[in-house]
Amino acid sequence: MVFTQGTQFQGLGARRGASLYESLQNLTGELHQRAPQAIRDDRLLALPRFSLPLVHEERGQELFAELLFQAVKQRVWP
């Protein structure tokens, strides 16, 4: 999942938080309850923005998340 400052979280209803971070925490908690078998790595929530060589800065985290997803899918990441 990738979210931006423009993400609204309207589908959370009453669980929508007062901040983007709180809404994201509420959403990930809800998803974890519904799909406890899903792999979840909260370290990405605490990381500052970073850049990858040859990747536009705005897509850095999105691409990094996709690379992690592919690594898990191919069983090369624990």
mmCIF file of the N, C-alpha and C atoms, coordinates in Angstrom:
data_MODEL
# 
_entry.id   MODEL 
# 
loop_
_atom_site.group_PDB 
_atom_site.id 
_atom_site.type_symbol 
_atom_site.label_atom_id 
_atom_site.label_alt_id 
_atom_site.label_comp_id 
_atom_site.label_asym_id 
_atom_site.label_entity_id 
_atom_site.label_seq_id 
_atom_site.pdbx_PDB_ins_code 
_atom_site.Cartn_x 
_atom_site.Cartn_y 
_atom_site.Cartn_z 
_atom_site.occupancy 
_atom_site.B_iso_or_equiv 
_atom_site.pdbx_formal_charge 
_atom_site.auth_seq_id 
_atom_site.auth_comp_id 
_atom_site.auth_asym_id 
_atom_site.auth_atom_id 
_atom_site.pdbx_PDB_model_num 
ATOM 1   N N  . MET A 1 1  ? 0.837   -1.174  0.000   1.00 0.00 ? 1  MET A N  1 
ATOM 2   C CA . MET A 1 1  ? 0.000   0.000   0.000   1.00 0.00 ? 1  MET A CA 1 
ATOM 3   C C  . MET A 1 1  ? 0.882   1.237   0.000   1.00 0.00 ? 1  MET A C  1 
ATOM 4   N N  . VAL A 1 2  ? 0.450   2.205   -0.714  1.00 0.00 ? 2  VAL A N  1 
ATOM 5   C CA . VAL A 1 2  ? 1.168   3.470   -0.734  1.00 0.00 ? 2  VAL A CA 1 
ATOM 6   C C  . VAL A 1 2  ? 0.145   4.579   -0.530  1.00 0.00 ? 2  VAL A C  1 
ATOM 7   N N  . PHE A 1 3  ? 0.475   5.510   0.335   1.00 0.00 ? 3  PHE A N  1 
ATOM 8   C CA . PHE A 1 3  ? -0.413  6.628   0.618   1.00 0.00 ? 3  PHE A CA 1 
ATOM 9   C C  . PHE A 1 3  ? 0.355   7.924   0.461   1.00 0.00 ? 3  PHE A C  1 
ATOM 10  N N  . THR A 1 4  ? -0.356  8.981   0.142   1.00 0.00 ? 4  THR A N  1 
ATOM 11  C CA . THR A 1 4  ? 0.249   10.301  0.012   1.00 0.00 ? 4  THR A CA 1 
ATOM 12  C C  . THR A 1 4  ? -0.452  11.256  0.963   1.00 0.00 ? 4  THR A C  1 
ATOM 13  N N  . GLN A 1 5  ? 0.017   12.481  1.013   1.00 0.00 ? 5  GLN A N  1 
ATOM 14  C CA . GLN A 1 5  ? -0.631  13.491  1.848   1.00 0.00 ? 5  GLN A CA 1 
ATOM 15  C C  . GLN A 1 5  ? -2.066  13.757  1.386   1.00 0.00 ? 5  GLN A C  1 
ATOM 16  N N  . GLY A 1 6  ? -2.381  13.420  0.129   1.00 0.00 ? 6  GLY A N  1 
ATOM 17  C CA . GLY A 1 6  ? -3.719  13.639  -0.400  1.00 0.00 ? 6  GLY A CA 1 
ATOM 18  C C  . GLY A 1 6  ? -4.702  12.520  -0.115  1.00 0.00 ? 6  GLY A C  1 
ATOM 19  N N  . THR A 1 7  ? -4.237  11.431  0.484   1.00 0.00 ? 7  THR A N  1 
ATOM 20  C CA . THR A 1 7  ? -5.128  10.311  0.788   1.00 0.00 ? 7  THR A CA 1 
ATOM 21  C C  . THR A 1 7  ? -6.156  10.752  1.823   1.00 0.00 ? 7  THR A C  1 
ATOM 22  N N  . GLN A 1 8  ? -7.417  10.433  1.595   1.00 0.00 ? 8  GLN A N  1 
ATOM 23  C CA . GLN A 1 8  ? -8.499  10.927  2.445   1.00 0.00 ? 8  GLN A CA 1 
ATOM 24  C C  . GLN A 1 8  ? -8.952  9.974   3.550   1.00 0.00 ? 8  GLN A C  1 
ATOM 25  N N  . PHE A 1 9  ? -8.870  8.672   3.352   1.00 0.00 ? 9  PHE A N  1 
ATOM 26  C CA . PHE A 1 9  ? -9.279  7.661   4.330   1.00 0.00 ? 9  PHE A CA 1 
ATOM 27  C C  . PHE A 1 9  ? -10.762 7.767   4.697   1.00 0.00 ? 9  PHE A C  1 
ATOM 28  N N  . GLN A 1 10 ? -11.580 8.221   3.773   1.00 0.00 ? 10 GLN A N  1 
ATOM 29  C CA . GLN A 1 10 ? -13.002 8.403   4.059   1.00 0.00 ? 10 GLN A CA 1 
ATOM 30  C C  . GLN A 1 10 ? -13.705 7.085   4.355   1.00 0.00 ? 10 GLN A C  1 
ATOM 31  N N  . GLY A 1 11 ? -13.201 5.989   3.787   1.00 0.00 ? 11 GLY A N  1 
ATOM 32  C CA . GLY A 1 11 ? -13.810 4.686   4.020   1.00 0.00 ? 11 GLY A CA 1 
ATOM 33  C C  . GLY A 1 11 ? -13.680 4.188   5.444   1.00 0.00 ? 11 GLY A C  1 
ATOM 34  N N  . LEU A 1 12 ? -12.845 4.838   6.248   1.00 0.00 ? 12 LEU A N  1 
ATOM 35  C CA . LEU A 1 12 ? -12.694 4.419   7.636   1.00 0.00 ? 12 LEU A CA 1 
ATOM 36  C C  . LEU A 1 12 ? -13.858 4.858   8.514   1.00 0.00 ? 12 LEU A C  1 
ATOM 37  N N  . GLY A 1 13 ? -14.634 5.808   8.035   1.00 0.00 ? 13 GLY A N  1 
ATOM 38  C CA . GLY A 1 13 ? -15.780 6.279   8.819   1.00 0.00 ? 13 GLY A CA 1 
ATOM 39  C C  . GLY A 1 13 ? -15.340 6.836   10.158  1.00 0.00 ? 13 GLY A C  1 
ATOM 40  N N  . ALA A 1 14 ? -15.923 6.316   11.243  1.00 0.00 ? 14 ALA A N  1 
ATOM 41  C CA . ALA A 1 14 ? -15.626 6.799   12.594  1.00 0.00 ? 14 ALA A CA 1 
ATOM 42  C C  . ALA A 1 14 ? -14.196 6.484   13.019  1.00 0.00 ? 14 ALA A C  1 
ATOM 43  N N  . ARG A 1 15 ? -13.558 5.537   12.362  1.00 0.00 ? 15 ARG A N  1 
ATOM 44  C CA . ARG A 1 15 ? -12.177 5.167   12.710  1.00 0.00 ? 15 ARG A CA 1 
ATOM 45  C C  . ARG A 1 15 ? -11.152 6.100   12.048  1.00 0.00 ? 15 ARG A C  1 
ATOM 46  N N  . ARG A 1 16 ? -11.625 7.032   11.233  1.00 0.00 ? 16 ARG A N  1 
ATOM 47  C CA . ARG A 1 16 ? -10.722 7.991   10.593  1.00 0.00 ? 16 ARG A CA 1 
ATOM 48  C C  . ARG A 1 16 ? -10.072 8.856   11.667  1.00 0.00 ? 16 ARG A C  1 
ATOM 49  N N  . GLY A 1 17 ? -8.748  8.958   11.608  1.00 0.00 ? 17 GLY A N  1 
ATOM 50  C CA . GLY A 1 17 ? -8.014  9.687   12.635  1.00 0.00 ? 17 GLY A CA 1 
ATOM 51  C C  . GLY A 1 17 ? -7.963  11.179  12.401  1.00 0.00 ? 17 GLY A C  1 
ATOM 52  N N  . ALA A 1 18 ? -7.419  11.875  13.374  1.00 0.00 ? 18 ALA A N  1 
ATOM 53  C CA . ALA A 1 18 ? -7.288  13.327  13.290  1.00 0.00 ? 18 ALA A CA 1 
ATOM 54  C C  . ALA A 1 18 ? -6.103  13.719  12.410  1.00 0.00 ? 18 ALA A C  1 
ATOM 55  N N  . SER A 1 19 ? -5.206  12.770  12.148  1.00 0.00 ? 19 SER A N  1 
ATOM 56  C CA . SER A 1 19 ? -4.042  13.046  11.310  1.00 0.00 ? 19 SER A CA 1 
ATOM 57  C C  . SER A 1 19 ? -3.888  11.927  10.284  1.00 0.00 ? 19 SER A C  1 
ATOM 58  N N  . LEU A 1 20 ? -3.079  12.189  9.265   1.00 0.00 ? 20 LEU A N  1 
ATOM 59  C CA . LEU A 1 20 ? -2.775  11.178  8.258   1.00 0.00 ? 20 LEU A CA 1 
ATOM 60  C C  . LEU A 1 20 ? -2.160  9.953   8.926   1.00 0.00 ? 20 LEU A C  1 
ATOM 61  N N  . TYR A 1 21 ? -1.211  10.179  9.825   1.00 0.00 ? 21 TYR A N  1 
ATOM 62  C CA . TYR A 1 21 ? -0.534  9.077   10.500  1.00 0.00 ? 21 TYR A CA 1 
ATOM 63  C C  . TYR A 1 21 ? -1.523  8.228   11.310  1.00 0.00 ? 21 TYR A C  1 
ATOM 64  N N  . GLU A 1 22 ? -2.404  8.879   12.054  1.00 0.00 ? 22 GLU A N  1 
ATOM 65  C CA . GLU A 1 22 ? -3.389  8.148   12.864  1.00 0.00 ? 22 GLU A CA 1 
ATOM 66  C C  . GLU A 1 22 ? -4.347  7.353   11.977  1.00 0.00 ? 22 GLU A C  1 
ATOM 67  N N  . SER A 1 23 ? -4.787  7.947   10.885  1.00 0.00 ? 23 SER A N  1 
ATOM 68  C CA . SER A 1 23 ? -5.668  7.234   9.948   1.00 0.00 ? 23 SER A CA 1 
ATOM 69  C C  . SER A 1 23 ? -4.951  6.029   9.349   1.00 0.00 ? 23 SER A C  1 
ATOM 70  N N  . LEU A 1 24 ? -3.688  6.212   9.003   1.00 0.00 ? 24 LEU A N  1 
ATOM 71  C CA . LEU A 1 24 ? -2.907  5.120   8.443   1.00 0.00 ? 24 LEU A CA 1 
ATOM 72  C C  . LEU A 1 24 ? -2.748  3.996   9.470   1.00 0.00 ? 24 LEU A C  1 
ATOM 73  N N  . GLN A 1 25 ? -2.494  4.340   10.703  1.00 0.00 ? 25 GLN A N  1 
ATOM 74  C CA . GLN A 1 25 ? -2.393  3.339   11.765  1.00 0.00 ? 25 GLN A CA 1 
ATOM 75  C C  . GLN A 1 25 ? -3.714  2.594   11.936  1.00 0.00 ? 25 GLN A C  1 
ATOM 76  N N  . ASN A 1 26 ? -4.826  3.317   11.926  1.00 0.00 ? 26 ASN A N  1 
ATOM 77  C CA . ASN A 1 26 ? -6.138  2.689   12.067  1.00 0.00 ? 26 ASN A CA 1 
ATOM 78  C C  . ASN A 1 26 ? -6.431  1.753   10.892  1.00 0.00 ? 26 ASN A C  1 
ATOM 79  N N  . LEU A 1 27 ? -6.078  2.191   9.685   1.00 0.00 ? 27 LEU A N  1 
ATOM 80  C CA . LEU A 1 27 ? -6.309  1.364   8.509   1.00 0.00 ? 27 LEU A CA 1 
ATOM 81  C C  . LEU A 1 27 ? -5.452  0.105   8.539   1.00 0.00 ? 27 LEU A C  1 
ATOM 82  N N  . THR A 1 28 ? -4.175  0.242   8.850   1.00 0.00 ? 28 THR A N  1 
ATOM 83  C CA . THR A 1 28 ? -3.324  -0.944  8.888   1.00 0.00 ? 28 THR A CA 1 
ATOM 84  C C  . THR A 1 28 ? -3.748  -1.899  9.997   1.00 0.00 ? 28 THR A C  1 
ATOM 85  N N  . GLY A 1 29 ? -4.214  -1.363  11.104  1.00 0.00 ? 29 GLY A N  1 
ATOM 86  C CA . GLY A 1 29 ? -4.738  -2.215  12.182  1.00 0.00 ? 29 GLY A CA 1 
ATOM 87  C C  . GLY A 1 29 ? -5.957  -2.993  11.725  1.00 0.00 ? 29 GLY A C  1 
ATOM 88  N N  . GLU A 1 30 ? -6.853  -2.336  11.031  1.00 0.00 ? 30 GLU A N  1 
ATOM 89  C CA . GLU A 1 30 ? -8.061  -2.983  10.510  1.00 0.00 ? 30 GLU A CA 1 
ATOM 90  C C  . GLU A 1 30 ? -7.701  -4.054  9.480   1.00 0.00 ? 30 GLU A C  1 
ATOM 91  N N  . LEU A 1 31 ? -6.779  -3.727  8.585   1.00 0.00 ? 31 LEU A N  1 
ATOM 92  C CA . LEU A 1 31 ? -6.349  -4.707  7.583   1.00 0.00 ? 31 LEU A CA 1 
ATOM 93  C C  . LEU A 1 31 ? -5.670  -5.901  8.233   1.00 0.00 ? 31 LEU A C  1 
ATOM 94  N N  . HIS A 1 32 ? -4.882  -5.656  9.282   1.00 0.00 ? 32 HIS A N  1 
ATOM 95  C CA . HIS A 1 32 ? -4.218  -6.751  9.981   1.00 0.00 ? 32 HIS A CA 1 
ATOM 96  C C  . HIS A 1 32 ? -5.238  -7.672  10.656  1.00 0.00 ? 32 HIS A C  1 
ATOM 97  N N  . GLN A 1 33 ? -6.300  -7.105  11.202  1.00 0.00 ? 33 GLN A N  1 
ATOM 98  C CA . GLN A 1 33 ? -7.356  -7.921  11.813  1.00 0.00 ? 33 GLN A CA 1 
ATOM 99  C C  . GLN A 1 33 ? -8.066  -8.771  10.768  1.00 0.00 ? 33 GLN A C  1 
ATOM 100 N N  . ARG A 1 34 ? -8.295  -8.198  9.595   1.00 0.00 ? 34 ARG A N  1 
ATOM 101 C CA . ARG A 1 34 ? -9.012  -8.920  8.539   1.00 0.00 ? 34 ARG A CA 1 
ATOM 102 C C  . ARG A 1 34 ? -8.130  -9.924  7.804   1.00 0.00 ? 34 ARG A C  1 
ATOM 103 N N  . ALA A 1 35 ? -6.837  -9.661  7.752   1.00 0.00 ? 35 ALA A N  1 
ATOM 104 C CA . ALA A 1 35 ? -5.915  -10.549 7.024   1.00 0.00 ? 35 ALA A CA 1 
ATOM 105 C C  . ALA A 1 35 ? -4.640  -10.742 7.850   1.00 0.00 ? 35 ALA A C  1 
ATOM 106 N N  . PRO A 1 36 ? -4.737  -11.457 8.977   1.00 0.00 ? 36 PRO A N  1 
ATOM 107 C CA . PRO A 1 36 ? -3.569  -11.610 9.856   1.00 0.00 ? 36 PRO A CA 1 
ATOM 108 C C  . PRO A 1 36 ? -2.404  -12.347 9.195   1.00 0.00 ? 36 PRO A C  1 
ATOM 109 N N  . GLN A 1 37 ? -2.669  -13.075 8.132   1.00 0.00 ? 37 GLN A N  1 
ATOM 110 C CA . GLN A 1 37 ? -1.605  -13.810 7.443   1.00 0.00 ? 37 GLN A CA 1 
ATOM 111 C C  . GLN A 1 37 ? -0.787  -12.909 6.520   1.00 0.00 ? 37 GLN A C  1 
ATOM 112 N N  . ALA A 1 38 ? -1.256  -11.713 6.258   1.00 0.00 ? 38 ALA A N  1 
ATOM 113 C CA . ALA A 1 38 ? -0.551  -10.785 5.366   1.00 0.00 ? 38 ALA A CA 1 
ATOM 114 C C  . ALA A 1 38 ? 0.748   -10.322 6.023   1.00 0.00 ? 38 ALA A C  1 
ATOM 115 N N  . ILE A 1 39 ? 1.779   -10.189 5.223   1.00 0.00 ? 39 ILE A N  1 
ATOM 116 C CA . ILE A 1 39 ? 3.068   -9.732  5.719   1.00 0.00 ? 39 ILE A CA 1 
ATOM 117 C C  . ILE A 1 39 ? 3.014   -8.222  5.906   1.00 0.00 ? 39 ILE A C  1 
ATOM 118 N N  . ARG A 1 40 ? 3.513   -7.781  7.032   1.00 0.00 ? 40 ARG A N  1 
ATOM 119 C CA . ARG A 1 40 ? 3.439   -6.366  7.382   1.00 0.00 ? 40 ARG A CA 1 
ATOM 120 C C  . ARG A 1 40 ? 4.780   -5.932  7.946   1.00 0.00 ? 40 ARG A C  1 
ATOM 121 N N  . ASP A 1 41 ? 5.290   -4.822  7.472   1.00 0.00 ? 41 ASP A N  1 
ATOM 122 C CA . ASP A 1 41 ? 6.567   -4.299  7.940   1.00 0.00 ? 41 ASP A CA 1 
ATOM 123 C C  . ASP A 1 41 ? 6.374   -2.832  8.295   1.00 0.00 ? 41 ASP A C  1 
ATOM 124 N N  . ASP A 1 42 ? 6.241   -2.556  9.575   1.00 0.00 ? 42 ASP A N  1 
ATOM 125 C CA . ASP A 1 42 ? 5.972   -1.196  10.039  1.00 0.00 ? 42 ASP A CA 1 
ATOM 126 C C  . ASP A 1 42 ? 7.191   -0.291  9.974   1.00 0.00 ? 42 ASP A C  1 
ATOM 127 N N  . ARG A 1 43 ? 8.359   -0.833  9.653   1.00 0.00 ? 43 ARG A N  1 
ATOM 128 C CA . ARG A 1 43 ? 9.560   0.012   9.580   1.00 0.00 ? 43 ARG A CA 1 
ATOM 129 C C  . ARG A 1 43 ? 9.419   1.096   8.529   1.00 0.00 ? 43 ARG A C  1 
ATOM 130 N N  . LEU A 1 44 ? 8.660   0.837   7.466   1.00 0.00 ? 44 LEU A N  1 
ATOM 131 C CA . LEU A 1 44 ? 8.497   1.837   6.417   1.00 0.00 ? 44 LEU A CA 1 
ATOM 132 C C  . LEU A 1 44 ? 7.730   3.063   6.907   1.00 0.00 ? 44 LEU A C  1 
ATOM 133 N N  . LEU A 1 45 ? 6.921   2.895   7.944   1.00 0.00 ? 45 LEU A N  1 
ATOM 134 C CA . LEU A 1 45 ? 6.170   4.038   8.471   1.00 0.00 ? 45 LEU A CA 1 
ATOM 135 C C  . LEU A 1 45 ? 7.083   5.033   9.171   1.00 0.00 ? 45 LEU A C  1 
ATOM 136 N N  . ALA A 1 46 ? 8.199   4.549   9.709   1.00 0.00 ? 46 ALA A N  1 
ATOM 137 C CA . ALA A 1 46 ? 9.088   5.409   10.474  1.00 0.00 ? 46 ALA A CA 1 
ATOM 138 C C  . ALA A 1 46 ? 10.235  5.970   9.647   1.00 0.00 ? 46 ALA A C  1 
ATOM 139 N N  . LEU A 1 47 ? 10.431  5.475   8.442   1.00 0.00 ? 47 LEU A N  1 
ATOM 140 C CA . LEU A 1 47 ? 11.550  5.925   7.627   1.00 0.00 ? 47 LEU A CA 1 
ATOM 141 C C  . LEU A 1 47 ? 11.286  7.308   7.035   1.00 0.00 ? 47 LEU A C  1 
ATOM 142 N N  . PRO A 1 48 ? 12.299  8.149   7.029   1.00 0.00 ? 48 PRO A N  1 
ATOM 143 C CA . PRO A 1 48 ? 12.142  9.430   6.333   1.00 0.00 ? 48 PRO A CA 1 
ATOM 144 C C  . PRO A 1 48 ? 12.110  9.196   4.829   1.00 0.00 ? 48 PRO A C  1 
ATOM 145 N N  . ARG A 1 49 ? 11.704  10.178  4.095   1.00 0.00 ? 49 ARG A N  1 
ATOM 146 C CA . ARG A 1 49 ? 11.719  10.065  2.633   1.00 0.00 ? 49 ARG A CA 1 
ATOM 147 C C  . ARG A 1 49 ? 13.152  9.868   2.179   1.00 0.00 ? 49 ARG A C  1 
ATOM 148 N N  . PHE A 1 50 ? 13.323  9.075   1.183   1.00 0.00 ? 50 PHE A N  1 
ATOM 149 C CA . PHE A 1 50 ? 14.645  8.820   0.651   1.00 0.00 ? 50 PHE A CA 1 
ATOM 150 C C  . PHE A 1 50 ? 14.556  8.768   -0.860  1.00 0.00 ? 50 PHE A C  1 
ATOM 151 N N  . SER A 1 51 ? 15.698  8.741   -1.496  1.00 0.00 ? 51 SER A N  1 
ATOM 152 C CA . SER A 1 51 ? 15.694  8.692   -2.954  1.00 0.00 ? 51 SER A CA 1 
ATOM 153 C C  . SER A 1 51 ? 16.446  7.456   -3.419  1.00 0.00 ? 51 SER A C  1 
ATOM 154 N N  . LEU A 1 52 ? 16.085  6.979   -4.577  1.00 0.00 ? 52 LEU A N  1 
ATOM 155 C CA . LEU A 1 52 ? 16.760  5.865   -5.222  1.00 0.00 ? 52 LEU A CA 1 
ATOM 156 C C  . LEU A 1 52 ? 17.396  6.397   -6.503  1.00 0.00 ? 52 LEU A C  1 
ATOM 157 N N  . PRO A 1 53 ? 18.571  5.915   -6.843  1.00 0.00 ? 53 PRO A N  1 
ATOM 158 C CA . PRO A 1 53 ? 19.206  6.376   -8.086  1.00 0.00 ? 53 PRO A CA 1 
ATOM 159 C C  . PRO A 1 53 ? 18.295  6.135   -9.287  1.00 0.00 ? 53 PRO A C  1 
ATOM 160 N N  . LEU A 1 54 ? 18.233  7.103   -10.174 1.00 0.00 ? 54 LEU A N  1 
ATOM 161 C CA . LEU A 1 54 ? 17.472  7.033   -11.424 1.00 0.00 ? 54 LEU A CA 1 
ATOM 162 C C  . LEU A 1 54 ? 15.955  6.954   -11.222 1.00 0.00 ? 54 LEU A C  1 
ATOM 163 N N  . VAL A 1 55 ? 15.481  7.257   -10.022 1.00 0.00 ? 55 VAL A N  1 
ATOM 164 C CA . VAL A 1 55 ? 14.042  7.218   -9.732  1.00 0.00 ? 55 VAL A CA 1 
ATOM 165 C C  . VAL A 1 55 ? 13.621  8.598   -9.265  1.00 0.00 ? 55 VAL A C  1 
ATOM 166 N N  . HIS A 1 56 ? 12.532  9.112   -9.831  1.00 0.00 ? 56 HIS A N  1 
ATOM 167 C CA . HIS A 1 56 ? 12.004  10.418  -9.414  1.00 0.00 ? 56 HIS A CA 1 
ATOM 168 C C  . HIS A 1 56 ? 11.716  10.367  -7.915  1.00 0.00 ? 56 HIS A C  1 
ATOM 169 N N  . GLU A 1 57 ? 12.074  11.417  -7.199  1.00 0.00 ? 57 GLU A N  1 
ATOM 170 C CA . GLU A 1 57 ? 11.966  11.453  -5.734  1.00 0.00 ? 57 GLU A CA 1 
ATOM 171 C C  . GLU A 1 57 ? 10.573  11.082  -5.226  1.00 0.00 ? 57 GLU A C  1 
ATOM 172 N N  . GLU A 1 58 ? 9.537   11.533  -5.910  1.00 0.00 ? 58 GLU A N  1 
ATOM 173 C CA . GLU A 1 58 ? 8.167   11.265  -5.462  1.00 0.00 ? 58 GLU A CA 1 
ATOM 174 C C  . GLU A 1 58 ? 7.791   9.791   -5.572  1.00 0.00 ? 58 GLU A C  1 
ATOM 175 N N  . ARG A 1 59 ? 8.503   9.024   -6.377  1.00 0.00 ? 59 ARG A N  1 
ATOM 176 C CA . ARG A 1 59 ? 8.194   7.604   -6.555  1.00 0.00 ? 59 ARG A CA 1 
ATOM 177 C C  . ARG A 1 59 ? 9.112   6.690   -5.766  1.00 0.00 ? 59 ARG A C  1 
ATOM 178 N N  . GLY A 1 60 ? 10.091  7.246   -5.050  1.00 0.00 ? 60 GLY A N  1 
ATOM 179 C CA . GLY A 1 60 ? 11.083  6.449   -4.346  1.00 0.00 ? 60 GLY A CA 1 
ATOM 180 C C  . GLY A 1 60 ? 10.489  5.432   -3.387  1.00 0.00 ? 60 GLY A C  1 
ATOM 181 N N  . GLN A 1 61 ? 9.653   5.883   -2.462  1.00 0.00 ? 61 GLN A N  1 
ATOM 182 C CA . GLN A 1 61 ? 9.070   4.962   -1.484  1.00 0.00 ? 61 GLN A CA 1 
ATOM 183 C C  . GLN A 1 61 ? 8.128   3.974   -2.146  1.00 0.00 ? 61 GLN A C  1 
ATOM 184 N N  . GLU A 1 62 ? 7.367   4.427   -3.119  1.00 0.00 ? 62 GLU A N  1 
ATOM 185 C CA . GLU A 1 62 ? 6.448   3.531   -3.819  1.00 0.00 ? 62 GLU A CA 1 
ATOM 186 C C  . GLU A 1 62 ? 7.222   2.409   -4.510  1.00 0.00 ? 62 GLU A C  1 
ATOM 187 N N  . LEU A 1 63 ? 8.301   2.763   -5.173  1.00 0.00 ? 63 LEU A N  1 
ATOM 188 C CA . LEU A 1 63 ? 9.108   1.754   -5.857  1.00 0.00 ? 63 LEU A CA 1 
ATOM 189 C C  . LEU A 1 63 ? 9.778   0.832   -4.853  1.00 0.00 ? 63 LEU A C  1 
ATOM 190 N N  . PHE A 1 64 ? 10.283  1.395   -3.762  1.00 0.00 ? 64 PHE A N  1 
ATOM 191 C CA . PHE A 1 64 ? 10.905  0.567   -2.724  1.00 0.00 ? 64 PHE A CA 1 
ATOM 192 C C  . PHE A 1 64 ? 9.901   -0.435  -2.160  1.00 0.00 ? 64 PHE A C  1 
ATOM 193 N N  . ALA A 1 65 ? 8.680   0.011   -1.900  1.00 0.00 ? 65 ALA A N  1 
ATOM 194 C CA . ALA A 1 65 ? 7.640   -0.895  -1.405  1.00 0.00 ? 65 ALA A CA 1 
ATOM 195 C C  . ALA A 1 65 ? 7.349   -1.988  -2.424  1.00 0.00 ? 65 ALA A C  1 
ATOM 196 N N  . GLU A 1 66 ? 7.300   -1.650  -3.688  1.00 0.00 ? 66 GLU A N  1 
ATOM 197 C CA . GLU A 1 66 ? 7.062   -2.643  -4.738  1.00 0.00 ? 66 GLU A CA 1 
ATOM 198 C C  . GLU A 1 66 ? 8.205   -3.657  -4.801  1.00 0.00 ? 66 GLU A C  1 
ATOM 199 N N  . LEU A 1 67 ? 9.433   -3.183  -4.659  1.00 0.00 ? 67 LEU A N  1 
ATOM 200 C CA . LEU A 1 67 ? 10.577  -4.098  -4.653  1.00 0.00 ? 67 LEU A CA 1 
ATOM 201 C C  . LEU A 1 67 ? 10.516  -5.046  -3.458  1.00 0.00 ? 67 LEU A C  1 
ATOM 202 N N  . LEU A 1 68 ? 10.141  -4.530  -2.294  1.00 0.00 ? 68 LEU A N  1 
ATOM 203 C CA . LEU A 1 68 ? 9.974   -5.399  -1.131  1.00 0.00 ? 68 LEU A CA 1 
ATOM 204 C C  . LEU A 1 68 ? 8.873   -6.428  -1.361  1.00 0.00 ? 68 LEU A C  1 
ATOM 205 N N  . PHE A 1 69 ? 7.775   -5.991  -1.943  1.00 0.00 ? 69 PHE A N  1 
ATOM 206 C CA . PHE A 1 69 ? 6.667   -6.901  -2.246  1.00 0.00 ? 69 PHE A CA 1 
ATOM 207 C C  . PHE A 1 69 ? 7.124   -8.023  -3.164  1.00 0.00 ? 69 PHE A C  1 
ATOM 208 N N  . GLN A 1 70 ? 7.851   -7.658  -4.206  1.00 0.00 ? 70 GLN A N  1 
ATOM 209 C CA . GLN A 1 70 ? 8.344   -8.669  -5.151  1.00 0.00 ? 70 GLN A CA 1 
ATOM 210 C C  . GLN A 1 70 ? 9.318   -9.625  -4.462  1.00 0.00 ? 70 GLN A C  1 
ATOM 211 N N  . ALA A 1 71 ? 10.151  -9.118  -3.577  1.00 0.00 ? 71 ALA A N  1 
ATOM 212 C CA . ALA A 1 71 ? 11.098  -9.967  -2.854  1.00 0.00 ? 71 ALA A CA 1 
ATOM 213 C C  . ALA A 1 71 ? 10.367  -10.977 -1.967  1.00 0.00 ? 71 ALA A C  1 
ATOM 214 N N  . VAL A 1 72 ? 9.323   -10.519 -1.286  1.00 0.00 ? 72 VAL A N  1 
ATOM 215 C CA . VAL A 1 72 ? 8.533   -11.427 -0.444  1.00 0.00 ? 72 VAL A CA 1 
ATOM 216 C C  . VAL A 1 72 ? 7.810   -12.448 -1.315  1.00 0.00 ? 72 VAL A C  1 
ATOM 217 N N  . LYS A 1 73 ? 7.225   -11.995 -2.397  1.00 0.00 ? 73 LYS A N  1 
ATOM 218 C CA . LYS A 1 73 ? 6.493   -12.867 -3.309  1.00 0.00 ? 73 LYS A CA 1 
ATOM 219 C C  . LYS A 1 73 ? 7.402   -13.966 -3.878  1.00 0.00 ? 73 LYS A C  1 
ATOM 220 N N  . GLN A 1 74 ? 8.627   -13.618 -4.182  1.00 0.00 ? 74 GLN A N  1 
ATOM 221 C CA . GLN A 1 74 ? 9.578   -14.576 -4.750  1.00 0.00 ? 74 GLN A CA 1 
ATOM 222 C C  . GLN A 1 74 ? 10.359  -15.329 -3.666  1.00 0.00 ? 74 GLN A C  1 
ATOM 223 N N  . ARG A 1 75 ? 9.994   -15.079 -2.408  1.00 0.00 ? 75 ARG A N  1 
ATOM 224 C CA . ARG A 1 75 ? 10.584  -15.757 -1.260  1.00 0.00 ? 75 ARG A CA 1 
ATOM 225 C C  . ARG A 1 75 ? 12.091  -15.502 -1.094  1.00 0.00 ? 75 ARG A C  1 
ATOM 226 N N  . VAL A 1 76 ? 12.526  -14.302 -1.452  1.00 0.00 ? 76 VAL A N  1 
ATOM 227 C CA . VAL A 1 76 ? 13.918  -13.934 -1.217  1.00 0.00 ? 76 VAL A CA 1 
ATOM 228 C C  . VAL A 1 76 ? 14.046  -12.971 -0.030  1.00 0.00 ? 76 VAL A C  1 
ATOM 229 N N  . TRP A 1 77 ? 12.921  -12.610 0.572   1.00 0.00 ? 77 TRP A N  1 
ATOM 230 C CA . TRP A 1 77 ? 12.888  -11.776 1.775   1.00 0.00 ? 77 TRP A CA 1 
ATOM 231 C C  . TRP A 1 77 ? 12.097  -12.557 2.813   1.00 0.00 ? 77 TRP A C  1 
ATOM 232 N N  . PRO A 1 78 ? 12.614  -12.634 4.046   1.00 0.00 ? 78 PRO A N  1 
ATOM 233 C CA . PRO A 1 78 ? 11.941  -13.473 5.076   1.00 0.00 ? 78 PRO A CA 1 
ATOM 234 C C  . PRO A 1 78 ? 10.516  -13.067 5.370   1.00 0.00 ? 78 PRO A C  1 
# 
